[in-house]
Amino acid sequence: MLILGIETSCDDTATALVRDGRTVLCSVSTNQDAFHAKYGGIVPEIASRQHVALLSAAVDDALARADLRFDDVDAIAVTRGPGLIGSLVVGVAAAKALAFALEKPLYAVNHLHGHIFAAFLDRDEMPPYPFLALLVSGGHSQLVDVRSATEMRVIGRTRDDAAGEAYDKTARLLGLGYPGGPQLDALAKRGNPKAYAFPRHRPDAGSLDLSFSGLKTSVRYFLESDAGRAAAPEDVAASFQAAVVDVLLARVDRAFDEGDYNAIVLSGGVASNSALQAALRDWSERRRVPAFIPPPKYCTDNAAMIAAVAYYQRNAVRADALTLSADPNLPFVLRAS
């Protein structure tokens, strides 16, 4: 089954062609960083206008690179939410138009489900159910109990800042450019992760929730102090990153103590962070648990993961091509359209 995926939940205009939920024939993504860099963050209006300008060409480009025609496509998959409403509307409208014109089924996909199923792309071995997914991105930090493609529940979530958001805010405190997360990761490689003991959030008894707001605030106060003004930026970055990784791995460890999981999946934009990947691989070897981490191109927002979800959830997420609407607050729990 060949599915054309469309992803426009934020500021990346992405299309892809995926066969049987795992073989990526082509994945196209146009990054908008240059349009948003001078503002230090994503401007929703600019993002949606760029999707309008780029999406049609991105669809044509994907077909051309895969040497396929519209007639070869069996279905259309699109991100319905969560995300920026203006950006989502552009992708949903385009998908509806294609599905109607081509008389193909349309599948509405949850963006967060997409990040989890990015681990199924371009690999022979797939994560065995049930598995635990650690989803860390700019807008979300979650622990997800995954029983099947259609049975998933969030068992831990951020109470304030997501991990990626904390990275970007701390990067700004250090004077780094946009996007801040990758630059902070690069800077931290030159620093000492034990230079400064930034706080690690400890949840309430019985909770797997996360919190990074206090960590970010602690870094800000430190940088405003005499010691902070004299500190090497690379040491601050490395110490901050160590605190984030420690918190995430502590929750994963606890979830495995309490659950019956066969694997761990790391997904989301922060999944490409070098320190987090290294720590998770060390943890998986120590616990003798297989770890599945998508390649960097599938960690960030992409349309291949959207097409993959549609394949595995296609009996539950089929939507009417003419009545589907974008939902910026789409709940994580799967609900048939």
C-alpha positions in Angstrom: 0.0 0.0 0.0 1.5 3.3 -1.1 0.6 6.3 1.0 1.3 10.0 0.3 1.9 11.8 3.6 1.6 15.5 4.2 2.9 17.2 7.4 2.4 20.9 8.1 1.8 21.0 11.9 4.4 23.7 12.6 7.0 25.3 10.3 8.3 22.4 8.2 6.6 21.8 4.9 6.9 18.0 4.4 5.7 15.4 2.0 6.6 11.7 1.6 5.8 8.5 -0.2 5.8 5.4 2.0 5.1 1.8 1.1 3.5 -0.6 3.6 4.2 1.7 6.6 7.9 1.2 6.6 9.7 1.6 3.2 10.3 5.3 2.5 10.5 5.9 -1.2 10.9 9.6 -0.9 10.8 12.2 1.9 10.8 15.9 1.2 11.0 18.6 3.8 11.5 22.3 3.4 12.8 24.1 6.5 11.6 27.6 7.4 14.4 28.5 9.9 15.7 31.3 7.7 12.2 33.0 7.8 11.9 32.8 11.6 15.5 33.2 12.8 15.4 37.0 13.2 12.4 36.7 15.5 14.1 34.1 17.7 11.2 31.7 17.3 8.4 30.6 15.0 5.9 33.2 13.8 2.6 31.3 13.1 1.4 33.7 10.4 4.7 33.4 8.5 4.7 29.6 8.9 1.2 29.2 7.4 2.0 31.5 4.5 5.1 29.6 3.6 3.2 26.3 3.6 0.8 27.8 1.1 3.7 28.8 -1.1 5.7 25.5 -0.8 3.3 22.6 -0.3 2.2 22.1 -3.9 5.8 22.0 -5.1 6.7 19.7 -2.3 4.0 17.2 -3.4 5.2 17.3 -7.0 8.8 17.0 -5.9 8.1 13.9 -3.8 6.4 12.2 -6.8 9.2 13.2 -9.1 12.0 11.9 -6.9 10.2 8.6 -6.4 9.5 8.4 -10.2 5.8 7.9 -9.5 2.5 9.4 -10.6 -0.7 10.3 -8.7 -2.3 7.2 -10.1 0.3 5.1 -8.2 -0.8 6.5 -4.8 -3.3 4.4 -2.9 -4.2 6.8 -0.1 -3.5 10.3 1.3 -2.4 10.9 4.9 -2.3 14.3 6.6 -1.5 15.6 10.1 -4.8 16.8 11.6 -3.3 18.1 14.9 -2.0 19.0 17.3 -0.1 22.0 16.1 -0.5 25.6 14.8 -4.0 26.1 13.5 -3.0 28.1 10.4 -0.3 25.6 9.4 -2.6 22.6 10.0 -5.4 24.2 7.9 -3.1 24.4 4.9 -2.1 20.8 5.0 -5.6 19.5 5.6 -7.0 21.6 2.8 -4.5 20.3 0.4 -5.0 16.7 1.4 -8.8 17.0 1.1 -8.4 18.4 -2.4 -6.1 15.6 -3.5 -8.3 12.9 -2.0 -11.3 14.3 -3.7 -9.7 14.9 -7.1 -8.0 11.5 -7.1 -10.9 9.6 -5.4 -8.5 8.2 -2.8 -9.2 7.5 0.9 -7.9 10.2 3.3 -6.4 9.4 6.7 -6.3 12.0 9.5 -3.2 11.4 11.7 -2.2 12.6 15.1 1.2 14.3 14.9 2.4 12.8 18.1 1.5 9.3 17.0 3.7 10.1 14.0 6.7 10.7 16.1 6.3 7.3 17.8 5.9 5.4 14.5 9.0 7.1 13.0 10.8 4.2 14.7 9.2 1.8 12.2 10.6 3.6 9.1 13.4 2.1 6.9 14.3 -0.8 9.2 13.8 -4.6 9.1 13.3 -5.0 12.9 10.3 -3.1 14.3 9.7 -2.3 18.0 7.9 -5.3 19.6 4.6 -4.5 21.5 4.1 -3.5 24.2 6.8 -0.9 24.2 7.5 2.4 26.0 7.9 5.5 23.9 9.8 8.5 25.2 8.6 11.4 23.1 10.6 14.6 23.5 10.2 17.6 21.3 9.9 21.4 21.4 6.3 21.3 22.4 5.9 17.9 24.1 7.6 15.6 26.6 5.7 12.4 27.2 6.1 8.8 28.3 3.6 6.7 26.3 2.5 3.1 27.0 2.1 1.6 23.5 0.2 -1.7 23.4 -0.6 -1.6 19.6 -0.9 0.9 16.8 -4.3 1.8 18.1 -3.9 1.3 21.9 -1.7 4.0 23.4 -1.9 6.1 26.6 0.2 8.8 28.1 1.6 7.7 31.5 3.8 10.7 32.1 3.9 14.3 30.7 5.5 17.6 31.3 3.8 19.9 33.8 5.3 23.0 32.3 8.1 23.4 29.7 8.8 20.6 27.3 12.4 19.4 27.1 12.9 21.0 23.7 11.4 24.3 24.8 13.8 24.3 27.8 16.7 23.7 25.4 15.7 26.6 23.2 15.1 29.0 26.1 18.5 28.0 27.7 20.2 28.5 24.3 18.9 32.0 24.2 20.2 32.7 27.7 23.6 31.6 26.4 23.4 33.8 23.4 23.1 31.0 20.9 21.2 31.4 17.6 18.0 29.8 16.4 17.1 27.0 16.5 18.8 26.7 19.9 18.6 23.0 20.7 21.1 21.7 18.2 23.5 24.6 18.9 23.4 23.9 22.6 24.1 20.2 22.0 27.1 21.1 19.9 28.4 23.5 22.5 27.9 21.0 25.3 30.2 18.5 23.6 33.1 20.8 24.6 32.0 21.2 28.2 32.1 19.5 31.5 28.7 18.0 32.4 29.6 17.9 36.1 30.7 21.5 36.3 27.5 22.8 37.9 24.8 20.9 39.8 21.6 22.1 38.3 18.4 20.8 39.9 16.7 17.5 38.8 12.9 17.6 39.1 11.5 14.8 41.3 7.8 14.0 40.8 5.3 13.2 43.4 5.1 9.7 44.6 3.6 7.4 42.0 3.9 10.0 39.2 6.0 9.8 36.0 5.4 13.5 35.1 8.2 15.8 34.0 9.1 19.4 34.7 11.9 21.6 33.2 10.7 25.1 34.1 12.7 25.1 37.3 15.8 23.9 35.6 15.6 26.7 33.0 15.0 29.3 35.8 17.9 27.9 37.8 20.2 28.4 34.8 19.0 31.9 34.3 19.6 32.9 37.9 23.1 31.2 37.8 24.1 33.2 34.6 23.0 36.4 36.4 25.3 35.7 39.3 29.0 36.5 39.6 29.9 32.9 39.3 27.7 32.5 36.2 29.1 35.6 34.5 32.6 34.0 34.8 31.5 30.5 33.8 32.5 28.9 30.5 29.3 28.7 28.3 30.2 25.1 27.3 30.3 24.0 30.9 26.9 25.6 31.5 25.5 23.9 28.4 26.9 20.5 29.3 25.6 20.7 32.9 22.2 21.8 31.8 22.0 19.0 29.2 23.1 16.5 31.8 20.3 17.5 34.1 17.7 17.1 31.3 19.1 13.6 30.4 19.1 12.5 34.0 15.5 13.5 34.5 14.3 11.7 31.3 16.3 8.5 32.0 15.1 8.4 35.6 11.5 8.4 34.4 12.2 5.7 31.8 13.9 3.5 34.4 11.0 3.9 36.8 8.4 3.2 34.0 10.2 -0.1 33.2 10.3 -1.1 36.9 6.5 -0.6 37.0 5.5 -1.9 33.5 5.9 -4.9 31.2 7.6 -3.5 28.2 9.6 -5.3 25.5 11.5 -2.2 24.1 12.1 1.5 24.4 11.4 3.9 21.6 13.0 7.4 21.6 11.3 9.9 19.3 10.6 13.6 18.7 13.0 16.4 17.7 15.1 16.1 20.9 15.6 12.4 20.1 18.5 13.5 17.8 20.3 15.0 20.8 23.7 13.3 21.1 23.9 13.1 24.9 20.3 11.7 25.2 21.0 9.1 22.5 24.2 8.0 24.2 22.6 7.8 27.6 19.6 5.8 26.4 21.9 3.3 24.6 23.9 2.8 27.7 20.7 2.3 29.7 19.4 -0.2 27.2 22.6 -2.2 27.4 22.5 -2.1 31.2 18.8 -3.1 31.4 19.1 -5.5 28.4 16.2 -3.8 26.7 16.3 -3.1 22.9 16.3 0.6 22.0 14.8 2.0 18.8 15.9 5.5 17.8 14.9 6.9 14.4 17.6 8.5 12.2 17.9 12.2 12.7 15.8 12.9 9.5 12.9 11.1 11.0 13.2 12.6 14.5 12.2 16.1 13.4 8.8 16.8 11.8 8.5 14.8 8.6 5.7 13.4 6.4 7.0 9.8 6.3 6.0 9.2 9.9 2.5 10.5 9.1 2.2 8.0 6.2 3.4 5.2 8.5 0.8 5.9 11.1 -1.9 6.0 8.5 -0.9 2.5 7.3 -1.0 1.0 10.8 -4.1 2.8 12.0 -6.0 2.9 8.7 -9.0 1.0 10.0 -9.5 3.5 12.8 -8.6 6.9 11.4 -10.3 7.0 8.1 -12.0 10.4 7.6 -14.4 11.9 5.1 -12.4 13.8 2.6 -15.0 16.6 2.5 -15.7 17.2 6.2 -12.3 16.7 7.8 -11.2 19.8 9.8 -7.9 20.6 11.4 -7.7 20.4 15.2 -4.9 22.2 16.9 -5.8 20.6 20.2 -6.3 17.1 18.9 -6.3 14.7 21.9 -3.6 12.0 22.1 -6.1 9.2 22.6 -7.1 7.7 19.2 -10.7 8.5 18.3 -12.2 7.3 15.0 -13.2 10.1 12.8 
